Amino acid sequence: MNKKFNLILTILVLLNEINSMAQTNDLKTLQVNIFKNGTYFIAKESKVSGEVARFPVPVGPLQSTFWIYTPKENKINRISILTDTVKVPRSTIAFGDFFLANKGKLAIVTYSFGSGSSVRTVEGIIKESSSNMIKLETAAGFPIFFQSTNILEFSLKEKENTKYSVDSTLRIAKVFFKQPVSDETVLLSYMSSGIQWLPSYSMRIAAEGKLQLEMKALIENYSETITDADVVLTVGKPQMLYGNTIDPMVYDYFTGGTGGYTVNPVYNYGSYAQATAPMMMFDNSIVSEEKSYDGYAGDLNYTYNTEGEKTNDLYIYKLGKISLPKNTKSSFSIFSSTIPYEDLYEVNINDYVNFYSTQSIQKNDDRYFEVYHSLRITNSTNFPFTTAPVFVQDEKLNPLAQDQIKYTPKGSKVKVQLSKAVDVQVKGDETELSRSDNLKKFNNAQYRKVTIKGVVHLENLQDKNITLNVTKAIMGEITEVSDGGVITKPGKFTGLNPNTSSEWNIELTGNQKKDIVYTYDVWIYAGN
C-alpha cells in the first residue's frame, strides 16, 4: 500500500511538473510608449510564485532593451532563453477545431461516403481529430473513422467548448529566482518595431485673427495586441545607436563567428551589418575606428528647450488606458484649441542676375516672382506642435490648402502656406553703379569689386491692406537696404563673396505700388 501510494504521489508530481512546463506566466501590459519612427517601448507585469517563472520571448526586441527584473530588489538569479513546447489557446472556427475542442463528448455526425451519394448518421464519443480524419467510439466500443471533409452536419448532446489548446514551439525566457517567491511582481520590458503613430492637423478659420486647430493621431499596430494599457505618444526621437539591431538574447543560433555574412534563420535577416553586429559591436577596435570618423549625425536626436509635459528631451501625449488589436489602425483626437493667426504674403527672390558668374545684367520686364499667401500661427498651447500635415478650411468649411506644420515650441510661430497670391505682383531689376580700379589677388588670380543697385517693385492689386514679407538672396555682400530691411551675413565663409540676404516686412494698402532698394558689392574675376 505504501509503495502504491508513493507511486501515485510520484506520478502526480511529474504530471504537475509537466503541466507547469507546458504553461507560461500571464503578462499584463502596463504601458506602451509609441514613437513616430515605427518603434515602441512596452512594459508588462506578472505576479509569480515558486522557484521558476516562464515568459514568452517577444519576437524582435531591439538591442539591449529586453529586460526582466523585480522592481524593489534583485531577486533573479539567472535567465535562460530556450525553445520549448507550450500550450497555445485557440478559438474554434472549422469542423476540425470543434472536434478538437470537444474531445470526449458525445456527438451525432452525418457524413457522406462512397461516391458521395450515400449518407450515414452515427453517434459516438469523440476520440481523435486531425485536419482530415475524425475518430468516434460507439456505445458498443467500436471505432468509426471518416474524413472531416465529408461531414455534412454534426451536433453535441452536451454543452460545447469554443476554446481549445494546441502544442506550439515558442522561445521561452525561463527565470530562476535566488529563493522561492510568493506573489512576486516581475516586470518585463523592451523596445521593438511595428507600432507607430502618424499625426495630422485640421485648421479652420473661426474669425478674424483666430482659427481652430485640431490634432489627431493615427496609430498603426502591426506587431502585437495591446489590451487595456496606458498608451503614450512621444514627440521627439531618442538616441538609438544600434538602430533596428535585434537583441542577440532572443536569437535561436550562435551569434559569434568569423564576421562573415550569415542569414538569421529566425528573423530572416540577410545583411552583413545585422549578421555581424552581435559579435562586432563591442569590439574595441571598431570603437577606435568610429572615433576618427567625422560623419554627420544630426538626425540621431533632437533637443527641445520649451515648457510643457515632457520627460527629459521628449514630449508626450497621454491617451489613457486603451486597447490596440494587432493588425489594426486606430485614430485618436489629441487636442482642439483656438489659436491666433495673421495673414502673411511672402516672396523669396533669388540671385537672378548672378553677377559673380555672368558679369552682366540682362533686363527682363516680364520676369515676375511668385508671391504666396500664408497664415502665420502662434503656438499658444501648452505643448509643442510636432511636424505633420495640415488641412486648412475657411469659416464656411471650404477647402483652402494642404500644407505642413513644422515642429513649433510653445510660444513660437510657424507658417502654413495656402496658395499663390496672383493679386500681388513683384518684379525686380538691377543696375551697375561702379567698378573699382583696385584689384584684389585671391588664389593666384585678380578680382575687381563691382557695386550694384537693385530695386524690387511691389504692387498690391487687392482692395484690402496686406503685409508682404520679402527676402532677397545675393552672392555678394549687401551693404545698404531701404525701408527698414534687415541684412543677414554669414559669420564665416570661404572665398571672396559671401552669401548674404536681406528681409523686409512691407505694409501695402489696397491697390498700392511701392519700390524697395538694396545695394551690394560683388568681386568678379579680372584675370591672372
C-alpha positions as CSV (number, residue, x, y, z in Angstrom):
1,M,0.0,0.0,0.0
2,N,2.9,2.3,0.9
3,K,4.6,1.6,-2.5
4,K,1.4,2.2,-4.3
5,F,0.8,5.5,-2.5
6,N,4.4,6.6,-3.3
7,L,4.0,5.7,-6.9
8,I,0.8,7.7,-7.2
9,L,2.4,10.6,-5.5
10,T,5.4,10.5,-7.8
11,I,3.1,10.4,-10.9
12,L,1.1,13.4,-9.6
13,V,4.3,15.3,-9.0
14,L,5.6,14.5,-12.5
15,L,2.2,15.5,-14.0
16,N,2.3,18.7,-12.1
17,E,5.9,19.4,-13.4
18,I,4.9,18.6,-17.0
19,N,1.8,20.8,-16.7
20,S,3.9,23.7,-15.3
21,M,6.4,23.3,-18.0
22,A,3.7,23.5,-20.7
23,Q,2.4,26.8,-19.5
24,T,3.8,30.4,-19.4
25,N,3.1,33.0,-16.8
26,D,0.4,35.5,-17.7
27,L,1.7,39.0,-18.6
28,K,-0.4,42.2,-18.3
29,T,0.6,45.2,-20.4
30,L,1.1,48.2,-18.2
31,Q,2.3,50.9,-20.6
32,V,3.2,51.4,-24.3
33,N,5.2,54.4,-25.4
34,I,4.9,54.9,-29.2
35,F,7.3,56.9,-31.4
36,K,6.8,58.3,-34.9
37,N,9.7,56.3,-36.4
38,G,7.9,52.9,-36.1
39,T,9.4,51.8,-32.8
40,Y,7.7,51.5,-29.4
41,F,8.6,50.7,-25.8
42,I,6.4,48.3,-23.8
43,A,6.3,47.4,-20.2
44,K,4.5,44.3,-18.9
45,E,3.9,42.9,-15.4
46,S,3.3,39.4,-13.9
47,K,2.6,38.0,-10.4
48,V,4.6,34.8,-9.9
49,S,5.2,32.3,-7.1
50,G,7.7,29.5,-6.8
51,E,11.3,29.0,-7.8
52,V,11.0,29.4,-11.6
53,A,8.8,31.6,-13.9
54,R,8.4,31.2,-17.6
55,F,7.6,34.1,-20.1
56,P,7.2,34.1,-23.9
57,V,10.1,35.9,-25.5
58,P,9.0,38.8,-27.8
59,V,9.7,38.4,-31.5
60,G,12.1,41.2,-32.1
61,P,13.2,43.3,-29.1
62,L,15.9,45.9,-30.1
63,Q,19.5,45.6,-29.0
64,S,19.9,45.7,-25.2
65,T,16.3,46.8,-24.5
66,F,14.9,43.4,-23.4
67,W,14.9,43.2,-19.6
68,I,13.2,41.1,-17.0
69,Y,13.5,42.2,-13.4
70,T,11.9,42.6,-10.0
71,P,11.2,46.3,-9.2
72,K,12.2,46.5,-5.5
73,E,15.3,44.4,-5.3
74,N,17.1,41.9,-7.5
75,K,15.6,38.5,-6.7
76,I,16.5,36.9,-10.0
77,N,19.5,34.5,-10.1
78,R,19.6,33.9,-13.9
79,I,17.5,33.9,-17.0
80,S,17.7,31.1,-19.7
81,I,16.3,31.6,-23.2
82,L,15.3,28.4,-25.0
83,T,12.9,26.9,-27.5
84,D,10.1,24.9,-25.8
85,T,6.7,23.4,-26.5
86,V,3.8,25.2,-24.9
87,K,0.0,25.1,-24.9
88,V,-1.4,27.9,-27.0
89,P,-5.2,28.7,-26.7
90,R,-7.2,28.8,-29.9
91,S,-10.8,29.6,-30.8
92,T,-13.0,27.1,-32.8
93,I,-13.6,28.1,-36.4
94,A,-13.7,25.0,-38.7
95,F,-15.1,21.5,-38.1
96,G,-11.8,20.2,-37.1
97,D,-11.5,22.9,-34.4
98,F,-14.8,21.9,-32.9
99,F,-13.9,18.3,-32.7
100,L,-10.6,19.2,-31.0
101,A,-12.3,21.4,-28.5
102,N,-14.9,18.9,-27.6
103,K,-12.9,15.7,-27.4
104,G,-14.5,13.2,-25.1
105,K,-18.0,14.4,-25.6
106,L,-21.0,12.6,-27.2
107,A,-21.6,13.7,-30.8
108,I,-24.1,12.9,-33.6
109,V,-22.4,13.2,-37.0
110,T,-23.9,13.0,-40.5
111,Y,-21.4,12.4,-43.3
112,S,-21.2,11.2,-46.9
113,F,-19.3,8.2,-48.1
114,G,-18.6,6.1,-51.2
115,S,-19.2,8.1,-54.3
116,G,-20.7,10.9,-52.2
117,S,-24.3,9.9,-52.8
118,S,-24.6,7.8,-49.7
119,V,-25.2,9.4,-46.4
120,R,-24.8,8.0,-42.9
121,T,-25.5,9.3,-39.4
122,V,-23.6,7.9,-36.4
123,E,-23.4,8.6,-32.7
124,G,-20.3,8.2,-30.5
125,I,-17.7,9.7,-28.3
126,I,-15.2,12.0,-30.0
127,K,-11.8,10.3,-29.6
128,E,-9.4,11.7,-32.0
129,S,-9.4,14.6,-34.5
130,S,-7.0,15.9,-37.2
131,S,-7.2,18.2,-40.2
132,N,-8.6,15.3,-42.3
133,M,-9.7,12.5,-40.1
134,I,-12.2,12.1,-37.2
135,K,-12.5,9.1,-34.9
136,L,-15.6,8.3,-32.9
137,E,-16.2,5.4,-30.5
138,T,-19.8,3.9,-30.5
139,A,-21.7,2.8,-27.4
140,A,-20.6,-0.8,-28.2
141,G,-16.9,0.3,-28.0
142,F,-16.2,0.1,-31.8
143,P,-14.2,2.9,-33.5
144,I,-15.6,4.7,-36.6
145,F,-13.3,6.7,-38.9
146,F,-14.3,9.2,-41.5
147,Q,-12.9,12.2,-43.3
148,S,-13.7,15.6,-41.9
149,T,-14.2,16.9,-45.4
150,N,-17.2,14.6,-45.8
151,I,-19.1,15.9,-42.7
152,L,-22.4,17.3,-43.7
153,E,-23.5,18.3,-40.1
154,F,-22.9,17.3,-36.5
155,S,-24.3,18.1,-33.1
156,L,-23.4,17.6,-29.5
157,K,-25.5,16.1,-26.8
158,E,-23.9,18.4,-24.2
159,K,-22.7,22.0,-24.0
160,E,-20.0,22.8,-26.5
161,N,-16.5,24.1,-25.8
162,T,-15.4,27.0,-28.1
163,K,-11.8,27.1,-26.9
164,Y,-9.1,24.6,-27.1
165,S,-5.3,24.4,-26.8
166,V,-2.7,23.2,-29.2
167,D,1.0,22.5,-28.8
168,S,3.3,25.2,-30.3
169,T,7.1,25.7,-30.2
170,L,8.0,29.0,-28.7
171,R,11.0,30.9,-27.4
172,I,10.8,31.0,-23.7
173,A,12.5,33.1,-21.0
174,K,13.0,30.8,-18.0
175,V,13.6,33.0,-14.9
176,F,15.3,31.3,-11.9
177,F,14.9,33.1,-8.5
178,K,17.6,33.2,-5.8
179,Q,15.0,31.6,-3.5
180,P,11.3,30.7,-3.8
181,V,9.0,33.8,-4.1
182,S,5.3,34.2,-3.3
183,D,3.1,36.5,-5.4
184,E,6.2,38.4,-6.5
185,T,5.9,41.2,-9.1
186,V,8.1,40.7,-12.2
187,L,8.4,43.3,-14.9
188,L,9.3,42.6,-18.5
189,S,10.1,45.5,-20.9
190,Y,11.6,46.0,-24.3
191,M,11.6,48.2,-27.4
192,S,10.6,46.8,-30.7
193,S,9.3,47.9,-34.1
194,G,6.0,47.6,-35.8
195,I,3.9,50.2,-34.0
196,Q,4.0,53.9,-34.9
197,W,1.8,57.0,-34.7
198,L,1.2,59.4,-37.5
199,P,0.0,62.9,-36.5
200,S,-2.2,65.3,-38.6
201,Y,-3.8,68.7,-38.1
202,S,-7.1,70.3,-39.2
203,M,-7.1,74.1,-39.3
204,R,-10.4,76.0,-39.6
205,I,-10.6,79.8,-39.7
206,A,-13.1,80.8,-37.0
207,A,-12.9,84.6,-37.0
208,E,-10.6,87.4,-38.0
209,G,-7.3,86.6,-36.4
210,K,-8.5,83.3,-34.8
211,L,-8.6,79.8,-36.0
212,Q,-9.5,76.4,-34.6
213,L,-6.6,73.9,-34.7
214,E,-7.2,70.2,-34.0
215,M,-4.8,67.4,-33.9
216,K,-5.4,63.7,-34.3
217,A,-3.0,60.7,-34.1
218,L,-3.3,57.6,-36.3
219,I,-1.8,54.6,-34.5
220,E,-0.7,51.7,-36.7
221,N,-0.2,48.4,-34.8
222,Y,1.3,45.6,-36.8
223,S,3.3,44.0,-34.0
224,E,1.3,42.7,-31.1
225,T,-2.1,43.0,-29.4
226,I,-2.3,45.7,-26.7
227,T,-5.1,45.3,-24.1
228,D,-6.1,48.0,-21.6
229,A,-2.7,49.6,-21.3
230,D,-1.6,53.2,-20.7
231,V,-0.6,54.5,-24.1
232,V,1.7,57.4,-24.6
233,L,2.6,59.2,-27.8
234,T,6.1,60.7,-27.9
235,V,7.2,63.9,-29.8
236,G,10.9,63.6,-30.5
237,K,13.4,60.9,-31.4
238,P,15.5,59.1,-28.8
239,Q,19.1,58.2,-29.4
240,M,19.1,54.6,-30.7
241,L,22.7,53.9,-31.5
242,Y,22.1,50.3,-32.7
243,G,19.0,51.1,-34.8
244,N,16.9,48.1,-35.6
245,T,19.5,45.5,-34.5
246,I,17.7,42.7,-32.7
247,D,18.9,41.7,-29.2
248,P,21.1,38.6,-29.5
249,M,19.5,37.2,-26.3
250,V,16.5,36.1,-28.4
251,Y,18.4,34.6,-31.3
252,D,18.0,30.8,-31.8
253,Y,21.5,30.4,-33.1
254,F,25.2,31.2,-32.2
255,T,25.9,34.9,-32.7
256,G,29.6,34.7,-32.7
257,G,31.8,33.6,-35.7
258,T,34.4,35.0,-38.1
259,G,32.4,38.1,-39.0
260,G,31.3,36.7,-42.4
261,Y,27.9,37.0,-44.0
262,T,25.2,34.8,-42.3
263,V,21.4,34.8,-42.5
264,N,19.3,34.8,-39.3
265,P,17.1,31.7,-39.6
266,V,14.6,33.2,-37.1
267,Y,14.1,36.7,-38.4
268,N,15.5,36.1,-42.0
269,Y,17.9,39.0,-41.8
270,G,20.4,38.9,-44.6
271,S,22.6,42.0,-44.3
272,Y,26.2,42.0,-43.3
273,A,25.6,44.6,-40.6
274,Q,22.8,42.6,-38.9
275,A,24.7,39.3,-39.2
276,T,28.0,40.6,-37.7
277,A,26.6,43.2,-35.3
278,P,26.2,41.0,-32.2
279,M,29.8,39.9,-32.4
280,M,31.5,43.1,-33.6
281,M,29.5,45.9,-31.9
282,F,31.6,45.7,-28.7
283,D,35.0,45.3,-30.3
284,N,37.4,48.0,-29.1
285,S,39.0,48.3,-32.5
286,I,35.6,49.1,-34.0
287,V,35.1,51.8,-31.4
288,S,38.5,53.3,-32.1
289,E,37.7,53.5,-35.8
290,E,34.4,55.2,-35.1
291,K,36.1,57.9,-33.1
292,S,38.2,59.0,-36.1
293,Y,35.1,59.2,-38.3
294,D,33.7,62.7,-38.7
295,G,30.4,61.8,-40.2
296,Y,27.0,63.6,-40.0
297,A,24.9,62.6,-37.0
298,G,22.4,65.4,-36.9
299,D,19.4,63.2,-37.2
300,L,20.2,61.0,-34.2
301,N,18.4,63.0,-31.6
302,Y,16.6,66.3,-31.0
303,T,16.8,68.6,-28.0
304,Y,13.9,70.7,-27.1
305,N,14.0,73.6,-24.7
306,T,10.4,74.5,-24.3
307,E,8.0,74.0,-21.4
308,G,5.2,71.5,-21.3
309,E,4.7,67.9,-20.3
310,K,7.9,66.3,-21.0
311,T,10.4,63.6,-19.9
312,N,14.0,64.9,-20.5
313,D,14.1,65.9,-24.2
314,L,10.9,64.1,-25.2
315,Y,7.3,65.5,-25.1
316,I,4.4,63.1,-24.6
317,Y,0.7,62.9,-25.2
318,K,-1.1,60.6,-22.8
319,L,-4.1,58.8,-24.2
320,G,-5.0,56.9,-21.1
321,K,-5.9,53.2,-20.9
322,I,-6.8,51.9,-24.4
323,S,-6.7,48.6,-26.4
324,L,-5.0,48.2,-29.7
325,P,-5.6,44.9,-31.5
326,K,-2.9,43.6,-33.7
327,N,-3.0,44.4,-37.5
328,T,-5.4,47.4,-36.9
329,K,-5.3,51.2,-37.3
330,S,-6.9,53.5,-34.7
331,S,-7.4,57.3,-34.8
332,F,-7.4,59.4,-31.6
333,S,-8.2,63.1,-31.0
334,I,-5.3,64.7,-29.2
335,F,-6.4,68.3,-28.7
336,S,-8.5,71.1,-30.1
337,S,-7.6,74.7,-29.4
338,T,-8.3,78.3,-30.6
339,I,-5.1,80.0,-31.5
340,P,-4.2,83.4,-33.1
341,Y,-3.0,83.8,-36.6
342,E,-2.1,86.6,-39.0
343,D,-2.3,86.8,-42.8
344,L,1.1,86.9,-44.4
345,Y,2.2,87.3,-48.0
346,E,5.7,86.4,-48.8
347,V,8.1,86.3,-51.7
348,N,11.6,84.8,-51.9
349,I,13.8,86.4,-54.6
350,N,16.9,84.5,-55.7
351,D,20.1,85.9,-57.2
352,Y,18.5,86.0,-60.7
353,V,21.4,88.2,-62.1
354,N,24.2,86.1,-60.6
355,F,26.7,88.8,-61.4
356,Y,29.6,86.9,-60.0
357,S,29.3,84.3,-62.8
358,T,27.7,86.3,-65.7
359,Q,29.4,89.7,-65.1
360,S,26.5,91.2,-66.9
361,I,22.9,92.3,-66.3
362,Q,20.1,91.2,-68.6
363,K,17.0,93.3,-68.3
364,N,13.7,91.3,-68.4
365,D,10.5,93.3,-67.7
366,D,8.4,90.1,-68.0
367,R,10.1,88.4,-65.0
368,Y,7.7,88.1,-62.0
369,F,8.5,86.4,-58.7
370,E,5.9,84.2,-57.2
371,V,4.1,85.5,-54.1
372,Y,2.5,83.1,-51.6
373,H,-0.3,83.7,-49.2
374,S,0.4,82.1,-45.8
375,L,-1.1,82.0,-42.3
376,R,1.4,82.7,-39.6
377,I,0.1,81.0,-36.5
378,T,1.2,81.3,-32.9
379,N,1.5,78.2,-30.7
380,S,-0.4,79.4,-27.7
381,T,-1.0,75.9,-26.4
382,N,0.9,74.3,-23.5
383,F,2.8,71.8,-25.7
384,P,4.9,71.9,-28.9
385,F,3.5,71.2,-32.3
386,T,5.1,68.2,-34.0
387,T,5.8,68.0,-37.7
388,A,2.7,66.8,-39.5
389,P,0.4,67.6,-42.5
390,V,-2.3,70.1,-42.0
391,F,-5.6,70.6,-43.9
392,V,-6.9,74.1,-44.0
393,Q,-10.6,75.2,-44.4
394,D,-12.2,78.6,-44.2
395,E,-15.1,79.6,-41.8
396,K,-17.6,78.0,-44.2
397,L,-15.6,74.8,-44.3
398,N,-14.5,75.3,-47.9
399,P,-11.1,73.7,-48.5
400,L,-8.2,76.2,-48.8
401,A,-5.0,74.2,-48.8
402,Q,-2.9,71.3,-47.5
403,D,0.5,72.1,-46.1
404,Q,2.7,71.0,-43.3
405,I,3.1,72.3,-39.7
406,K,6.7,72.0,-38.7
407,Y,7.9,71.5,-35.1
408,T,7.0,74.6,-33.2
409,P,7.8,75.1,-29.5
410,K,5.3,76.7,-27.1
411,G,5.0,80.5,-27.8
412,S,6.7,80.3,-31.2
413,K,5.3,81.0,-34.6
414,V,5.1,78.8,-37.7
415,K,3.9,79.5,-41.3
416,V,1.3,77.5,-43.2
417,Q,1.2,78.2,-46.9
418,L,-2.2,78.5,-48.5
419,S,-1.7,79.4,-52.2
420,K,-0.1,81.6,-54.8
421,A,-1.2,85.2,-54.4
422,V,-1.8,86.2,-58.1
423,D,-3.2,89.6,-57.0
424,V,0.2,90.6,-55.5
425,Q,2.9,91.2,-58.1
426,V,6.6,91.5,-57.6
427,K,9.3,92.4,-60.2
428,G,12.9,93.4,-59.9
429,D,15.8,95.0,-61.8
430,E,19.4,95.7,-61.1
431,T,21.9,98.4,-62.3
432,E,25.7,98.5,-62.1
433,L,26.8,101.6,-60.2
434,S,30.6,101.4,-60.3
435,R,33.7,99.3,-60.8
436,S,36.8,99.6,-58.6
437,D,40.2,100.1,-60.3
438,N,41.8,98.4,-57.3
439,L,42.3,94.7,-57.8
440,K,42.5,92.0,-55.1
441,K,44.6,88.9,-55.5
442,F,43.0,85.6,-54.4
443,N,44.2,82.1,-55.2
444,N,46.7,83.4,-57.8
445,A,44.0,85.4,-59.7
446,Q,43.0,89.0,-59.8
447,Y,39.4,90.2,-58.8
448,R,37.6,93.5,-59.2
449,K,34.8,94.8,-56.9
450,V,31.6,95.9,-58.6
451,T,28.8,97.8,-56.8
452,I,25.2,97.1,-57.9
453,K,21.9,98.7,-57.1
454,G,18.8,96.6,-57.0
455,V,15.1,97.7,-57.0
456,V,12.1,95.5,-56.1
457,H,8.8,96.7,-57.5
458,L,5.8,95.7,-55.3
459,E,2.1,96.1,-56.3
460,N,-0.9,95.1,-54.3
461,L,-3.9,94.6,-56.7
462,Q,-6.3,93.8,-54.0
463,D,-8.6,96.2,-52.2
464,K,-7.5,95.1,-48.7
465,N,-4.3,96.0,-46.8
466,I,-1.6,93.4,-46.6
467,T,1.8,92.7,-45.1
468,L,4.3,91.5,-47.6
469,N,7.4,89.7,-46.4
470,V,10.2,90.0,-48.9
471,T,13.6,88.1,-48.8
472,K,16.4,88.7,-51.3
473,A,19.5,86.5,-51.6
474,I,22.7,87.6,-53.2
475,M,26.1,86.0,-54.0
476,G,27.9,89.1,-52.7
477,E,27.8,91.5,-49.8
478,I,24.6,93.5,-49.3
479,T,25.7,96.9,-47.9
480,E,22.5,99.0,-47.8
481,V,18.7,98.4,-47.8
482,S,15.8,100.8,-47.7
483,D,12.5,100.7,-45.7
484,G,13.9,99.2,-42.5
485,G,15.2,96.0,-44.2
486,V,17.4,93.6,-42.2
487,I,20.7,92.3,-43.6
488,T,21.9,88.9,-42.7
489,K,25.6,87.9,-43.3
490,P,27.3,84.6,-42.5
491,G,29.7,84.6,-39.6
492,K,32.4,82.7,-41.6
493,F,32.7,82.0,-45.3
494,T,35.4,80.9,-47.8
495,G,36.1,82.8,-51.0
496,L,35.6,86.5,-51.7
497,N,31.8,86.7,-52.0
498,P,29.6,85.7,-49.0
499,N,26.0,84.6,-49.4
500,T,24.0,87.4,-47.8
501,S,20.4,88.1,-47.7
502,S,18.0,90.9,-46.7
503,E,14.4,90.8,-45.4
504,W,11.6,93.3,-45.3
505,N,8.1,93.4,-43.9
506,I,6.2,95.9,-46.0
507,E,2.7,97.2,-45.3
508,L,0.8,97.8,-48.5
509,T,-2.6,99.4,-48.7
510,G,-5.2,98.3,-51.2
511,N,-4.0,98.9,-54.8
512,Q,-0.7,100.4,-53.7
513,K,2.6,100.3,-55.5
514,K,6.0,100.6,-53.8
515,D,9.7,100.2,-54.6
516,I,12.3,98.9,-52.1
517,V,16.0,99.3,-52.8
518,Y,19.2,97.4,-51.9
519,T,22.9,97.8,-52.8
520,Y,25.6,95.1,-52.8
521,D,29.2,94.6,-53.7
522,V,30.5,91.6,-55.7
523,W,34.0,90.6,-56.6
524,I,34.4,89.3,-60.2
525,Y,37.3,87.7,-62.0
526,A,39.7,90.2,-63.7
527,G,42.5,87.9,-65.0
528,N,45.7,86.4,-63.6
